[in-house]
Amino acid sequence: VPRRFRRQVTNTILFARDDRRCCYCGRHESELRTREFLTRDHVLPLSRGGTNEWTNCVTACAACNTRKANRTPHEAHMPLRVTPTEPHLVHLVWS
């Protein structure tokens, strides 16, 4: 992504990058129940030295984010379905 298009991590762009799907269980936003919603999850939690960068943030449903808590995906036995990367220009345009 050209430097002039780089943006801070925002939920709108993050959810667009991950196709509005939980990166742990794979459910789409449209499949979530009434009181469930998408959230931002840090692969390496901020409290354990993680950063708020594109390569450390993924989309997670509230249930998976709560279940993972303050652990890494490996510790929580919740493998990621995708590898987090910096979003492509297309994601910025979609958002």
C-alpha positions as CSV (number, residue, x, y, z in Angstrom):
1,V,0.0,0.0,0.0
2,P,1.5,3.4,-0.9
3,R,2.5,5.4,2.1
4,R,-0.1,8.1,1.4
5,F,-2.9,5.5,1.7
6,R,-1.7,4.0,4.9
7,R,-4.2,4.5,7.8
8,Q,-4.4,3.7,11.4
9,V,-6.3,0.6,12.4
10,T,-10.0,1.4,12.4
11,N,-12.8,-1.1,12.9
12,T,-14.4,-0.1,9.6
13,I,-11.3,-0.9,7.5
14,L,-10.4,-3.9,9.7
15,F,-13.8,-5.5,9.2
16,A,-13.6,-4.8,5.4
17,R,-10.2,-6.4,5.2
18,D,-11.5,-9.5,7.0
19,D,-14.7,-9.7,4.9
20,R,-16.8,-9.0,8.0
21,R,-16.0,-12.6,9.2
22,C,-14.6,-13.7,12.6
23,C,-11.0,-14.9,12.0
24,Y,-11.5,-17.6,14.7
25,C,-14.8,-19.3,14.0
26,G,-15.4,-18.0,10.5
27,R,-19.0,-16.7,11.0
28,H,-20.0,-13.8,8.9
29,E,-21.6,-10.7,10.5
30,S,-25.0,-11.8,9.1
31,E,-24.8,-15.1,10.9
32,L,-24.3,-13.6,14.4
33,R,-27.2,-13.7,16.9
34,T,-29.1,-10.7,18.1
35,R,-26.7,-9.6,20.9
36,E,-23.5,-10.7,19.1
37,F,-21.4,-8.3,17.2
38,L,-17.9,-8.0,15.6
39,T,-15.0,-6.7,17.6
40,R,-11.3,-6.0,17.2
41,D,-9.0,-8.6,18.7
42,H,-5.3,-8.3,19.2
43,V,-3.5,-11.5,18.3
44,L,-0.8,-10.7,20.9
45,P,-2.8,-8.8,23.6
46,L,-1.9,-5.3,24.3
47,S,-1.4,-6.2,28.0
48,R,1.3,-8.7,27.0
49,G,3.3,-6.3,24.8
50,G,1.2,-6.5,21.6
51,T,0.8,-3.4,19.3
52,N,-2.2,-1.8,17.7
53,E,-0.9,-2.6,14.2
54,W,-2.5,-4.2,11.2
55,T,-0.4,-7.4,11.6
56,N,-1.6,-7.8,15.2
57,C,-5.3,-7.0,14.8
58,V,-8.1,-9.3,13.5
59,T,-11.9,-9.3,13.4
60,A,-13.5,-11.5,16.0
61,C,-17.1,-12.1,17.1
62,A,-17.8,-11.1,20.7
63,A,-18.0,-14.7,21.7
64,C,-14.6,-15.7,20.3
65,N,-13.0,-12.5,21.6
66,T,-14.3,-13.2,25.1
67,R,-13.3,-16.9,24.9
68,K,-9.7,-16.0,23.8
69,A,-9.4,-13.3,26.6
70,N,-5.9,-12.3,27.4
71,R,-4.2,-15.2,25.7
72,T,-2.5,-15.8,22.3
73,P,-4.4,-17.9,19.8
74,H,-2.1,-20.8,20.5
75,E,-2.6,-20.7,24.2
76,A,-6.4,-20.5,23.7
77,H,-6.4,-23.3,21.2
78,M,-8.1,-21.0,18.7
79,P,-6.1,-21.0,15.4
80,L,-6.5,-18.0,13.1
81,R,-8.1,-18.7,9.8
82,V,-6.2,-16.0,8.1
83,T,-2.9,-14.2,8.5
84,P,-3.3,-10.5,9.4
85,T,-1.7,-8.2,6.9
86,E,-1.8,-4.5,6.1
87,P,-5.0,-3.8,4.1
88,H,-4.9,-3.4,0.4
89,L,-6.0,-0.1,-1.3
90,V,-9.3,-1.9,-2.2
91,H,-10.2,-2.3,1.4
92,L,-9.6,1.4,2.0
93,V,-11.9,2.2,-0.9
94,W,-14.6,-0.2,0.2
95,S,-14.6,1.2,3.7
